[in-house]
Amino acid sequence: MVESTQHGGFWPSIYDPLRGFGTKLAKFFHPASDASQARDAYRISLELPGVAEDDVEVSVHDGVITVSGEKKQEREEKGDTWYFSERQYGTFSRSFRLPADADGDKVSAELKDGVLTLIVPKVKPKEPESTKVQIKRG
């Protein structure tokens, strides 16, 4: 008796070539990122190799920072007896919810060597204020 590949059998599934395709596609459209925090700011880095600065948009809305853009890369080579052309296109978008102490109005961004780095300063905690309460005489 021959079992299917789901159970360790011999015959490959017709879906085997497609397994993992969604994960590969998601990785392309969702650039790798990491986040860290220091005492005075949060730092978010995204890998955007081959993406031009003009093709990246960073926005902050309602406590969420969103990085979106488009990768447009073309390469063409010619020789006496040959021609090579390669194109890569695709859009991406990543969103990150900012912590309550993040100052979304003062985000800075730098794209260098294919890595976009966002610095989000922390809001300085307010000093507690005391208020004198007037006592009514009755």
C-alpha positions as CSV (number, residue, x, y, z in Angstrom):
1,M,0.0,0.0,0.0
2,V,1.4,3.4,-1.0
3,E,0.6,6.4,1.3
4,S,0.5,10.1,0.4
5,T,3.4,12.4,1.4
6,Q,1.3,13.8,4.2
7,H,1.9,10.5,6.0
8,G,5.5,10.0,4.8
9,G,4.6,8.0,1.7
10,F,6.3,7.7,-1.7
11,W,4.1,9.7,-4.1
12,P,4.6,13.5,-4.0
13,S,1.6,15.7,-3.7
14,I,0.7,17.8,-6.7
15,Y,0.8,20.8,-4.3
16,D,4.4,20.3,-3.3
17,P,5.8,22.9,-5.7
18,L,3.4,25.5,-4.3
19,R,4.1,24.8,-0.6
20,G,5.9,27.7,1.0
21,F,5.1,30.0,-1.9
22,G,2.9,32.2,0.3
23,T,5.7,32.5,2.9
24,K,8.2,33.5,0.2
25,L,5.8,36.1,-1.2
26,A,5.1,37.5,2.2
27,K,8.8,37.9,3.0
28,F,9.2,40.0,-0.2
29,F,6.3,42.2,0.5
30,H,7.1,42.5,4.2
31,P,10.7,43.6,4.6
32,A,12.6,42.1,7.6
33,S,12.6,44.5,10.6
34,D,13.8,44.8,14.1
35,A,13.0,47.2,16.9
36,S,14.8,48.2,20.1
37,Q,14.6,50.8,22.7
38,A,17.1,53.1,24.5
39,R,16.5,55.3,27.5
40,D,15.3,58.2,25.4
41,A,14.0,56.7,22.1
42,Y,12.8,53.7,20.1
43,R,14.6,52.5,17.0
44,I,13.0,50.5,14.2
45,S,15.1,49.2,11.3
46,L,13.8,47.7,8.0
47,E,15.8,46.0,5.3
48,L,15.0,47.7,2.0
49,P,17.8,46.6,-0.4
50,G,17.4,48.1,-3.9
51,V,14.7,50.5,-2.8
52,A,15.3,54.2,-3.7
53,E,14.7,56.9,-1.0
54,D,12.1,58.5,-3.3
55,D,10.1,55.3,-3.4
56,V,9.7,55.0,0.4
57,E,7.0,56.8,2.5
58,V,6.9,56.9,6.3
59,S,3.7,58.2,8.0
60,V,2.4,58.3,11.6
61,H,-1.4,58.2,12.2
62,D,-3.2,57.5,15.5
63,G,-0.3,55.9,17.2
64,V,0.8,53.7,14.3
65,I,3.9,54.3,12.2
66,T,3.6,52.9,8.6
67,V,6.4,52.4,6.1
68,S,5.3,51.7,2.6
69,G,6.9,51.9,-0.8
70,E,7.8,50.2,-4.1
71,K,10.8,48.4,-5.3
72,K,11.7,49.2,-8.9
73,Q,14.9,47.6,-10.0
74,E,16.0,47.0,-13.6
75,R,19.3,45.6,-14.9
76,E,20.3,45.3,-18.5
77,E,23.5,44.0,-20.1
78,K,24.4,43.6,-23.7
79,G,27.2,41.9,-25.5
80,D,28.1,41.2,-29.2
81,T,26.0,38.0,-29.3
82,W,23.9,38.2,-26.2
83,Y,21.4,40.3,-24.2
84,F,20.3,40.1,-20.6
85,S,17.5,42.0,-18.9
86,E,16.1,41.6,-15.4
87,R,13.4,43.5,-13.6
88,Q,12.1,43.4,-10.1
89,Y,8.9,45.3,-9.0
90,G,6.8,45.0,-5.9
91,T,5.1,47.1,-3.3
92,F,5.4,46.7,0.5
93,S,3.9,48.1,3.7
94,R,4.8,47.5,7.3
95,S,3.0,49.0,10.3
96,F,4.1,49.3,13.9
97,R,1.9,50.4,16.9
98,L,3.9,52.9,18.9
99,P,4.0,52.6,22.7
100,A,2.2,55.2,24.8
101,D,5.4,57.1,25.6
102,A,6.5,57.4,22.0
103,D,6.4,60.9,20.4
104,G,5.0,60.2,17.0
105,D,5.3,63.9,16.0
106,K,9.1,63.8,16.1
107,V,10.0,60.7,14.2
108,S,13.2,60.8,12.1
109,A,14.2,58.5,9.3
110,E,17.4,57.7,7.4
111,L,18.0,55.3,4.5
112,K,21.5,54.1,4.2
113,D,23.0,51.0,2.6
114,G,19.6,49.5,2.0
115,V,18.5,49.8,5.7
116,L,15.8,52.3,6.7
117,T,16.3,53.4,10.4
118,L,13.5,55.2,12.2
119,I,14.2,56.9,15.5
120,V,11.1,57.7,17.6
121,P,11.9,59.8,20.7
122,K,10.2,59.0,24.0
123,V,7.9,61.7,25.6
124,K,9.5,63.0,28.7
125,P,7.4,62.2,31.7
126,K,5.7,65.1,33.2
127,E,6.7,66.2,36.7
128,P,3.9,65.8,39.1
129,E,2.3,69.1,39.9
130,S,0.6,70.0,43.1
131,T,-2.5,72.2,43.3
132,K,-3.6,74.0,46.4
133,V,-7.2,73.3,47.2
134,Q,-9.2,76.2,48.7
135,I,-11.3,75.2,51.7
136,K,-14.7,76.8,52.0
137,R,-15.8,78.0,55.3
138,G,-19.2,76.9,56.3
